[in-house]
Amino acid sequence: MAKSVFYHAGCPVCVSAEHDIVNLIGADNVELVHLGEDRNRIAEAEKAGVKSVPALLTPSGNVLHLNFGASMAEVKG
């Protein structure tokens, strides 16, 4: 099974959502991407359809935008 990808920016909203996602689907089923630390992945996230973080990209390509933490414009700074 392909992994989901959880994109976040490290803010308190994102960290809380990260913990919930890992608890719900398991650490082995999700790749965690901190866009503030791994800025070269921002374009990948935007191409996938991420408009704000935290967001979960499912293996089928759906983007689930979770409790709003920051827009991609804010992440890009």
N, C-alpha and C positions, 0 to 999 in steps of 0.2 A: 504494500500500500504506500502511495506517495504521502509525504508529510504536508501538513498545513504550514503556512509561514505566518508568524505573528510579527507585524511591524509595529515598532513603538519608538518613542523619543526619550524615554527615561523619566518622564514627569511622574508625580505621584499617581495620577489617574492611570497612566500606562502601566506602572509597576503593579498596581492593584489588579488591573485587568490581566496582566501576564500571569500572576499567581493563580487567578481563577481559571484561565485557559489551561494552564499546565495541570491543575487539579481536575479539570473536566475531561480533557482528552489525553492526558499523559505526556510526560516529557519526551518520550520516544516518538511521539506522533506529531511534534511541532518543532519547527526551527524558529528560534528567537532572533530577531534582527533589530538591534538598537541603531536607528538611523542617525542619531547624534554622534555615535562612535564609528559607524560604518557608512559614511556619507556616500561612498561609491554605489551603494544599493538604492539610493533615492530614485534614480531614473527607472530602475527595475520595478520599484513599488508603484511609481506613477504609471508605468506602462501596463501594469496589472490592473490598474483602476483604483488604486488607493488615493483617496481625496483628503483624508485626515487620519490621524493616529490617536489611539490604538486601532489597528485593523487586522483582521485575520483573513488571509488568502487561503481558501480551501483547495484541496487537491483537484477539484473539478473546475477551478478558476473563478469561483465566486468570491467577491470581497465583502466581508462582513464588517461594517464600520461599527465600532463599539463606543461606549461612553466617550464623548468628545474630549480630547486632550489638547490637540493642536492641529491646525491645518498644515498641509504640505508646504504652503508658502512660509509658514512660521518655522517649520523644520529646516527648510532650505536657508532661512535667515537672510 
